[in-house]
Amino acid sequence: MLQAPTKLVMQSAALADFNSWEYVPDHRGEIVYNTETGESKEITAPGDYPENTTTIAPLTPYDEWDGEKWVTDTEAQHSAAVGAAEAQRQSLIDTAMASISLIQLKLQAGRNLTQAETARLNAALDYIDAVTATDTSTAPDVIWPELPEA
């Protein structure tokens, strides 16, 4: 009959193979990161860390493992920021267009606009022009024009 292990080894688990005890690294509960994808995973079984993993967390979604540390792919990060800024631009334009949809209907029906409606229409059109002219290549540091008051 196999006796219980007589010593404890820090950060190790004692595993029996019917004849003897073997001490293996025990990282259960630790989080590791896949060095190819950056995805996190909790260690749930005793043993060494899985291949292609590190205990160092990537700092951004654009980090790549260089063999020793995560390095941010700044081109990919900037490209994503520009894409997000362009989506934000379209959202701002859509919101401005929605704010003047009733005025557009009145114009299409040949009705006259009040001075307040004309001012609101012009302010919205000026805002759309300003948003369209905004340089998104500076993302994520884009300064958007202020939305005109309704």
PyMOL CGO cylinders between C-alpha atoms (Angstrom):
from pymol import cmd
from pymol.cgo import CYLINDER

trace = [
    CYLINDER, 0.00, 0.00, 0.00, 1.31, 3.44, -0.95, 0.3, 1, 1, 1, 1, 1, 1,
    CYLINDER, 1.31, 3.44, -0.95, 1.96, 5.74, 1.99, 0.3, 1, 1, 1, 1, 1, 1,
    CYLINDER, 1.96, 5.74, 1.99, 0.97, 9.43, 1.94, 0.3, 1, 1, 1, 1, 1, 1,
    CYLINDER, 0.97, 9.43, 1.94, 3.74, 11.78, 0.86, 0.3, 1, 1, 1, 1, 1, 1,
    CYLINDER, 3.74, 11.78, 0.86, 5.99, 12.71, 3.74, 0.3, 1, 1, 1, 1, 1, 1,
    CYLINDER, 5.99, 12.71, 3.74, 6.92, 16.19, 2.62, 0.3, 1, 1, 1, 1, 1, 1,
    CYLINDER, 6.92, 16.19, 2.62, 5.19, 19.17, 1.08, 0.3, 1, 1, 1, 1, 1, 1,
    CYLINDER, 5.19, 19.17, 1.08, 6.73, 21.06, -1.81, 0.3, 1, 1, 1, 1, 1, 1,
    CYLINDER, 6.73, 21.06, -1.81, 5.59, 24.64, -2.31, 0.3, 1, 1, 1, 1, 1, 1,
    CYLINDER, 5.59, 24.64, -2.31, 3.56, 25.29, -5.48, 0.3, 1, 1, 1, 1, 1, 1,
    CYLINDER, 3.56, 25.29, -5.48, 3.60, 21.58, -6.28, 0.3, 1, 1, 1, 1, 1, 1,
    CYLINDER, 3.60, 21.58, -6.28, 1.05, 18.82, -6.23, 0.3, 1, 1, 1, 1, 1, 1,
    CYLINDER, 1.05, 18.82, -6.23, 1.89, 15.29, -5.14, 0.3, 1, 1, 1, 1, 1, 1,
    CYLINDER, 1.89, 15.29, -5.14, 0.58, 12.74, -7.65, 0.3, 1, 1, 1, 1, 1, 1,
    CYLINDER, 0.58, 12.74, -7.65, 0.65, 8.98, -7.12, 0.3, 1, 1, 1, 1, 1, 1,
    CYLINDER, 0.65, 8.98, -7.12, 1.32, 6.38, -9.81, 0.3, 1, 1, 1, 1, 1, 1,
    CYLINDER, 1.32, 6.38, -9.81, 0.53, 3.32, -7.59, 0.3, 1, 1, 1, 1, 1, 1,
    CYLINDER, 0.53, 3.32, -7.59, 4.21, 2.87, -6.67, 0.3, 1, 1, 1, 1, 1, 1,
    CYLINDER, 4.21, 2.87, -6.67, 5.52, 6.28, -5.73, 0.3, 1, 1, 1, 1, 1, 1,
    CYLINDER, 5.52, 6.28, -5.73, 4.72, 9.93, -5.36, 0.3, 1, 1, 1, 1, 1, 1,
    CYLINDER, 4.72, 9.93, -5.36, 5.74, 12.51, -7.93, 0.3, 1, 1, 1, 1, 1, 1,
    CYLINDER, 5.74, 12.51, -7.93, 5.81, 16.23, -7.30, 0.3, 1, 1, 1, 1, 1, 1,
    CYLINDER, 5.81, 16.23, -7.30, 4.62, 18.31, -10.24, 0.3, 1, 1, 1, 1, 1, 1,
    CYLINDER, 4.62, 18.31, -10.24, 4.19, 22.07, -10.54, 0.3, 1, 1, 1, 1, 1, 1,
    CYLINDER, 4.19, 22.07, -10.54, 0.76, 23.21, -9.37, 0.3, 1, 1, 1, 1, 1, 1,
    CYLINDER, 0.76, 23.21, -9.37, -0.46, 26.36, -11.08, 0.3, 1, 1, 1, 1, 1, 1,
    CYLINDER, -0.46, 26.36, -11.08, -4.18, 25.66, -10.62, 0.3, 1, 1, 1, 1, 1, 1,
    CYLINDER, -4.18, 25.66, -10.62, -6.18, 28.87, -10.33, 0.3, 1, 1, 1, 1, 1, 1,
    CYLINDER, -6.18, 28.87, -10.33, -3.55, 30.95, -12.14, 0.3, 1, 1, 1, 1, 1, 1,
    CYLINDER, -3.55, 30.95, -12.14, -4.39, 32.81, -15.34, 0.3, 1, 1, 1, 1, 1, 1,
    CYLINDER, -4.39, 32.81, -15.34, -2.16, 32.38, -18.39, 0.3, 1, 1, 1, 1, 1, 1,
    CYLINDER, -2.16, 32.38, -18.39, -2.31, 34.10, -21.77, 0.3, 1, 1, 1, 1, 1, 1,
    CYLINDER, -2.31, 34.10, -21.77, -1.92, 32.45, -25.15, 0.3, 1, 1, 1, 1, 1, 1,
    CYLINDER, -1.92, 32.45, -25.15, 1.13, 34.03, -26.79, 0.3, 1, 1, 1, 1, 1, 1,
    CYLINDER, 1.13, 34.03, -26.79, -0.43, 33.67, -30.25, 0.3, 1, 1, 1, 1, 1, 1,
    CYLINDER, -0.43, 33.67, -30.25, -3.90, 35.07, -29.55, 0.3, 1, 1, 1, 1, 1, 1,
    CYLINDER, -3.90, 35.07, -29.55, -3.60, 36.87, -26.20, 0.3, 1, 1, 1, 1, 1, 1,
    CYLINDER, -3.60, 36.87, -26.20, -6.64, 34.97, -24.91, 0.3, 1, 1, 1, 1, 1, 1,
    CYLINDER, -6.64, 34.97, -24.91, -6.71, 34.23, -21.19, 0.3, 1, 1, 1, 1, 1, 1,
    CYLINDER, -6.71, 34.23, -21.19, -7.25, 30.82, -19.64, 0.3, 1, 1, 1, 1, 1, 1,
    CYLINDER, -7.25, 30.82, -19.64, -7.37, 29.57, -16.07, 0.3, 1, 1, 1, 1, 1, 1,
    CYLINDER, -7.37, 29.57, -16.07, -5.13, 26.63, -15.20, 0.3, 1, 1, 1, 1, 1, 1,
    CYLINDER, -5.13, 26.63, -15.20, -7.33, 23.81, -13.87, 0.3, 1, 1, 1, 1, 1, 1,
    CYLINDER, -7.33, 23.81, -13.87, -4.94, 20.84, -13.66, 0.3, 1, 1, 1, 1, 1, 1,
    CYLINDER, -4.94, 20.84, -13.66, -1.55, 20.25, -12.03, 0.3, 1, 1, 1, 1, 1, 1,
    CYLINDER, -1.55, 20.25, -12.03, 1.49, 20.35, -14.29, 0.3, 1, 1, 1, 1, 1, 1,
    CYLINDER, 1.49, 20.35, -14.29, 3.67, 22.80, -16.15, 0.3, 1, 1, 1, 1, 1, 1,
    CYLINDER, 3.67, 22.80, -16.15, 2.21, 25.82, -17.88, 0.3, 1, 1, 1, 1, 1, 1,
    CYLINDER, 2.21, 25.82, -17.88, 0.73, 24.93, -21.28, 0.3, 1, 1, 1, 1, 1, 1,
    CYLINDER, 0.73, 24.93, -21.28, 2.94, 25.58, -24.31, 0.3, 1, 1, 1, 1, 1, 1,
    CYLINDER, 2.94, 25.58, -24.31, 2.63, 28.99, -25.97, 0.3, 1, 1, 1, 1, 1, 1,
    CYLINDER, 2.63, 28.99, -25.97, 1.41, 30.67, -22.78, 0.3, 1, 1, 1, 1, 1, 1,
    CYLINDER, 1.41, 30.67, -22.78, 2.71, 33.31, -20.41, 0.3, 1, 1, 1, 1, 1, 1,
    CYLINDER, 2.71, 33.31, -20.41, 1.56, 34.66, -17.06, 0.3, 1, 1, 1, 1, 1, 1,
    CYLINDER, 1.56, 34.66, -17.06, 2.09, 38.21, -18.35, 0.3, 1, 1, 1, 1, 1, 1,
    CYLINDER, 2.09, 38.21, -18.35, -1.15, 39.83, -19.49, 0.3, 1, 1, 1, 1, 1, 1,
    CYLINDER, -1.15, 39.83, -19.49, -1.23, 41.78, -22.75, 0.3, 1, 1, 1, 1, 1, 1,
    CYLINDER, -1.23, 41.78, -22.75, -1.97, 45.47, -22.18, 0.3, 1, 1, 1, 1, 1, 1,
    CYLINDER, -1.97, 45.47, -22.18, -4.01, 46.08, -25.34, 0.3, 1, 1, 1, 1, 1, 1,
    CYLINDER, -4.01, 46.08, -25.34, -5.93, 43.98, -27.87, 0.3, 1, 1, 1, 1, 1, 1,
    CYLINDER, -5.93, 43.98, -27.87, -3.15, 44.90, -30.32, 0.3, 1, 1, 1, 1, 1, 1,
    CYLINDER, -3.15, 44.90, -30.32, -0.26, 43.34, -28.39, 0.3, 1, 1, 1, 1, 1, 1,
    CYLINDER, -0.26, 43.34, -28.39, 1.94, 40.67, -29.97, 0.3, 1, 1, 1, 1, 1, 1,
    CYLINDER, 1.94, 40.67, -29.97, 4.30, 38.36, -28.08, 0.3, 1, 1, 1, 1, 1, 1,
    CYLINDER, 4.30, 38.36, -28.08, 7.97, 38.84, -29.04, 0.3, 1, 1, 1, 1, 1, 1,
    CYLINDER, 7.97, 38.84, -29.04, 9.24, 35.81, -27.12, 0.3, 1, 1, 1, 1, 1, 1,
    CYLINDER, 9.24, 35.81, -27.12, 9.82, 37.72, -23.88, 0.3, 1, 1, 1, 1, 1, 1,
    CYLINDER, 9.82, 37.72, -23.88, 7.14, 40.38, -23.59, 0.3, 1, 1, 1, 1, 1, 1,
    CYLINDER, 7.14, 40.38, -23.59, 4.04, 41.83, -25.23, 0.3, 1, 1, 1, 1, 1, 1,
    CYLINDER, 4.04, 41.83, -25.23, 4.70, 44.58, -27.77, 0.3, 1, 1, 1, 1, 1, 1,
    CYLINDER, 4.70, 44.58, -27.77, 1.86, 46.77, -29.03, 0.3, 1, 1, 1, 1, 1, 1,
    CYLINDER, 1.86, 46.77, -29.03, 1.29, 46.80, -32.79, 0.3, 1, 1, 1, 1, 1, 1,
    CYLINDER, 1.29, 46.80, -32.79, 0.77, 50.56, -32.95, 0.3, 1, 1, 1, 1, 1, 1,
    CYLINDER, 0.77, 50.56, -32.95, -0.16, 50.49, -36.64, 0.3, 1, 1, 1, 1, 1, 1,
    CYLINDER, -0.16, 50.49, -36.64, -3.03, 48.06, -36.02, 0.3, 1, 1, 1, 1, 1, 1,
    CYLINDER, -3.03, 48.06, -36.02, -4.05, 50.03, -32.94, 0.3, 1, 1, 1, 1, 1, 1,
    CYLINDER, -4.05, 50.03, -32.94, -4.11, 53.30, -34.89, 0.3, 1, 1, 1, 1, 1, 1,
    CYLINDER, -4.11, 53.30, -34.89, -5.96, 51.72, -37.81, 0.3, 1, 1, 1, 1, 1, 1,
    CYLINDER, -5.96, 51.72, -37.81, -8.65, 50.44, -35.43, 0.3, 1, 1, 1, 1, 1, 1,
    CYLINDER, -8.65, 50.44, -35.43, -8.92, 53.87, -33.79, 0.3, 1, 1, 1, 1, 1, 1,
    CYLINDER, -8.92, 53.87, -33.79, -9.36, 55.53, -37.20, 0.3, 1, 1, 1, 1, 1, 1,
    CYLINDER, -9.36, 55.53, -37.20, -12.04, 52.97, -38.10, 0.3, 1, 1, 1, 1, 1, 1,
    CYLINDER, -12.04, 52.97, -38.10, -13.85, 53.69, -34.84, 0.3, 1, 1, 1, 1, 1, 1,
    CYLINDER, -13.85, 53.69, -34.84, -13.59, 57.45, -35.47, 0.3, 1, 1, 1, 1, 1, 1,
    CYLINDER, -13.59, 57.45, -35.47, -15.07, 57.04, -38.95, 0.3, 1, 1, 1, 1, 1, 1,
    CYLINDER, -15.07, 57.04, -38.95, -17.94, 55.02, -37.49, 0.3, 1, 1, 1, 1, 1, 1,
    CYLINDER, -17.94, 55.02, -37.49, -18.42, 57.77, -34.88, 0.3, 1, 1, 1, 1, 1, 1,
    CYLINDER, -18.42, 57.77, -34.88, -18.46, 60.36, -37.68, 0.3, 1, 1, 1, 1, 1, 1,
    CYLINDER, -18.46, 60.36, -37.68, -21.25, 58.50, -39.47, 0.3, 1, 1, 1, 1, 1, 1,
    CYLINDER, -21.25, 58.50, -39.47, -23.20, 58.16, -36.23, 0.3, 1, 1, 1, 1, 1, 1,
    CYLINDER, -23.20, 58.16, -36.23, -22.94, 61.92, -35.58, 0.3, 1, 1, 1, 1, 1, 1,
    CYLINDER, -22.94, 61.92, -35.58, -24.08, 62.68, -39.13, 0.3, 1, 1, 1, 1, 1, 1,
    CYLINDER, -24.08, 62.68, -39.13, -27.01, 60.24, -38.82, 0.3, 1, 1, 1, 1, 1, 1,
    CYLINDER, -27.01, 60.24, -38.82, -28.08, 61.87, -35.54, 0.3, 1, 1, 1, 1, 1, 1,
    CYLINDER, -28.08, 61.87, -35.54, -27.92, 65.34, -37.10, 0.3, 1, 1, 1, 1, 1, 1,
    CYLINDER, -27.92, 65.34, -37.10, -29.89, 64.18, -40.15, 0.3, 1, 1, 1, 1, 1, 1,
    CYLINDER, -29.89, 64.18, -40.15, -32.56, 62.63, -37.92, 0.3, 1, 1, 1, 1, 1, 1,
    CYLINDER, -32.56, 62.63, -37.92, -32.88, 65.92, -36.03, 0.3, 1, 1, 1, 1, 1, 1,
    CYLINDER, -32.88, 65.92, -36.03, -33.95, 67.74, -39.22, 0.3, 1, 1, 1, 1, 1, 1,
    CYLINDER, -33.95, 67.74, -39.22, -36.06, 65.02, -40.84, 0.3, 1, 1, 1, 1, 1, 1,
    CYLINDER, -36.06, 65.02, -40.84, -39.35, 66.84, -40.14, 0.3, 1, 1, 1, 1, 1, 1,
    CYLINDER, -39.35, 66.84, -40.14, -37.96, 70.05, -41.64, 0.3, 1, 1, 1, 1, 1, 1,
    CYLINDER, -37.96, 70.05, -41.64, -36.90, 68.08, -44.73, 0.3, 1, 1, 1, 1, 1, 1,
    CYLINDER, -36.90, 68.08, -44.73, -40.43, 66.70, -45.08, 0.3, 1, 1, 1, 1, 1, 1,
    CYLINDER, -40.43, 66.70, -45.08, -41.88, 70.21, -44.92, 0.3, 1, 1, 1, 1, 1, 1,
    CYLINDER, -41.88, 70.21, -44.92, -39.47, 71.37, -47.64, 0.3, 1, 1, 1, 1, 1, 1,
    CYLINDER, -39.47, 71.37, -47.64, -40.30, 68.37, -49.84, 0.3, 1, 1, 1, 1, 1, 1,
    CYLINDER, -40.30, 68.37, -49.84, -43.99, 69.16, -49.47, 0.3, 1, 1, 1, 1, 1, 1,
    CYLINDER, -43.99, 69.16, -49.47, -43.33, 72.72, -50.63, 0.3, 1, 1, 1, 1, 1, 1,
    CYLINDER, -43.33, 72.72, -50.63, -44.21, 74.30, -47.30, 0.3, 1, 1, 1, 1, 1, 1,
    CYLINDER, -44.21, 74.30, -47.30, -42.55, 77.39, -45.95, 0.3, 1, 1, 1, 1, 1, 1,
    CYLINDER, -42.55, 77.39, -45.95, -40.24, 77.18, -42.95, 0.3, 1, 1, 1, 1, 1, 1,
    CYLINDER, -40.24, 77.18, -42.95, -40.39, 79.43, -39.93, 0.3, 1, 1, 1, 1, 1, 1,
    CYLINDER, -40.39, 79.43, -39.93, -37.32, 81.47, -39.04, 0.3, 1, 1, 1, 1, 1, 1,
    CYLINDER, -37.32, 81.47, -39.04, -36.59, 79.06, -36.17, 0.3, 1, 1, 1, 1, 1, 1,
    CYLINDER, -36.59, 79.06, -36.17, -36.81, 76.06, -38.51, 0.3, 1, 1, 1, 1, 1, 1,
    CYLINDER, -36.81, 76.06, -38.51, -34.56, 77.73, -41.07, 0.3, 1, 1, 1, 1, 1, 1,
    CYLINDER, -34.56, 77.73, -41.07, -32.02, 78.54, -38.34, 0.3, 1, 1, 1, 1, 1, 1,
    CYLINDER, -32.02, 78.54, -38.34, -32.18, 74.96, -37.03, 0.3, 1, 1, 1, 1, 1, 1,
    CYLINDER, -32.18, 74.96, -37.03, -31.76, 73.54, -40.54, 0.3, 1, 1, 1, 1, 1, 1,
    CYLINDER, -31.76, 73.54, -40.54, -28.76, 75.76, -41.26, 0.3, 1, 1, 1, 1, 1, 1,
    CYLINDER, -28.76, 75.76, -41.26, -27.16, 74.96, -37.90, 0.3, 1, 1, 1, 1, 1, 1,
    CYLINDER, -27.16, 74.96, -37.90, -27.58, 71.22, -38.53, 0.3, 1, 1, 1, 1, 1, 1,
    CYLINDER, -27.58, 71.22, -38.53, -26.16, 71.51, -42.05, 0.3, 1, 1, 1, 1, 1, 1,
    CYLINDER, -26.16, 71.51, -42.05, -23.19, 73.55, -40.76, 0.3, 1, 1, 1, 1, 1, 1,
    CYLINDER, -23.19, 73.55, -40.76, -22.64, 70.89, -38.09, 0.3, 1, 1, 1, 1, 1, 1,
    CYLINDER, -22.64, 70.89, -38.09, -22.73, 68.09, -40.70, 0.3, 1, 1, 1, 1, 1, 1,
    CYLINDER, -22.73, 68.09, -40.70, -20.19, 70.02, -42.80, 0.3, 1, 1, 1, 1, 1, 1,
    CYLINDER, -20.19, 70.02, -42.80, -17.94, 70.42, -39.74, 0.3, 1, 1, 1, 1, 1, 1,
    CYLINDER, -17.94, 70.42, -39.74, -18.22, 66.73, -38.82, 0.3, 1, 1, 1, 1, 1, 1,
    CYLINDER, -18.22, 66.73, -38.82, -17.48, 65.72, -42.41, 0.3, 1, 1, 1, 1, 1, 1,
    CYLINDER, -17.48, 65.72, -42.41, -14.39, 67.94, -42.46, 0.3, 1, 1, 1, 1, 1, 1,
    CYLINDER, -14.39, 67.94, -42.46, -13.04, 66.56, -39.16, 0.3, 1, 1, 1, 1, 1, 1,
    CYLINDER, -13.04, 66.56, -39.16, -9.70, 64.79, -39.58, 0.3, 1, 1, 1, 1, 1, 1,
    CYLINDER, -9.70, 64.79, -39.58, -10.06, 61.21, -38.29, 0.3, 1, 1, 1, 1, 1, 1,
    CYLINDER, -10.06, 61.21, -38.29, -6.40, 60.36, -38.97, 0.3, 1, 1, 1, 1, 1, 1,
    CYLINDER, -6.40, 60.36, -38.97, -5.56, 61.81, -35.55, 0.3, 1, 1, 1, 1, 1, 1,
    CYLINDER, -5.56, 61.81, -35.55, -7.63, 59.10, -33.83, 0.3, 1, 1, 1, 1, 1, 1,
    CYLINDER, -7.63, 59.10, -33.83, -8.05, 58.43, -31.02, 0.3, 1, 1, 1, 1, 1, 1,
    CYLINDER, -8.05, 58.43, -31.02, -7.47, 62.14, -30.36, 0.3, 1, 1, 1, 1, 1, 1,
    CYLINDER, -7.47, 62.14, -30.36, -10.26, 63.41, -32.62, 0.3, 1, 1, 1, 1, 1, 1,
    CYLINDER, -10.26, 63.41, -32.62, -11.94, 66.65, -31.55, 0.3, 1, 1, 1, 1, 1, 1,
    CYLINDER, -11.94, 66.65, -31.55, -15.54, 66.60, -32.72, 0.3, 1, 1, 1, 1, 1, 1,
    CYLINDER, -15.54, 66.60, -32.72, -17.58, 69.79, -33.24, 0.3, 1, 1, 1, 1, 1, 1,
    CYLINDER, -17.58, 69.79, -33.24, -20.30, 70.58, -30.73, 0.3, 1, 1, 1, 1, 1, 1,
    CYLINDER, -20.30, 70.58, -30.73, -23.83, 69.48, -31.63, 0.3, 1, 1, 1, 1, 1, 1,
    CYLINDER, -23.83, 69.48, -31.63, -26.04, 72.53, -32.26, 0.3, 1, 1, 1, 1, 1, 1,
    CYLINDER, -26.04, 72.53, -32.26, -28.85, 73.16, -29.80, 0.3, 1, 1, 1, 1, 1, 1,
    CYLINDER, -28.85, 73.16, -29.80, -32.27, 71.99, -30.95, 0.3, 1, 1, 1, 1, 1, 1,
]
cmd.load_cgo(trace, "trace")
